[in-house]
Amino acid sequence: MNMEDKTRELLEVLEKNSRTDIKDLAVMLDENEADIAAQMTQLEKDKVIFGYHTMINWDKVMVDRVTALIEVRVTPQRGDGFDNIAQRIYQFDEVSAVYLMSGAFDLTVIVEGRTMKEVALFVAQRLAPIDQVLSTSTHFVLKRYKDHGVVLEEDEKDERMLVSP
């Protein structure tokens, strides 16, 4: 296995569980701990690994939290394309992600707030008024089934026997 494959394998393991201990990583990848630690340090330095995140199912914690996916059509700027407008948008605290898209709209903006009204006010008062923004379409997340490759709620199987007369 070449170095590129080993790096990809390391990244895949960390993506699934960033808390995997270096000792366990070394065993899983058949490497020594010092090499794994050095590789991770280099990947962090090269900005391949940006951080280590904990994924939380906020629905289980009874915290008011609303997520919206906002489709945004914009006018690209000469020389910069979509980069400047995307940068302007991702600097808002409410914005958790911005993606350049192909298709009927240009950017997908993921926004989080305490209520739907708070998100709607953000769109109406801060996002839509930006000069290069031509239109927005907001979609609220009602329920998460799977996020970042993790199934959040498994279907509970009814183990009772079917009884019929």
Secondary structure, DSSP 8 states (H G I E B T S, - for coil): --HHHHHHHHHHHHHH-TT--HHHHHHHHT--HHHHHHHHHHHHHTTSS--------GGGTT---EEEEEEEEE--BTTTBTHHHHHHHHTSTTEEEEEE-SSS-SEEEEEEESSHHHHHHHIIIIITTSTTEEEEEEEE----SEETTEESS------S-----
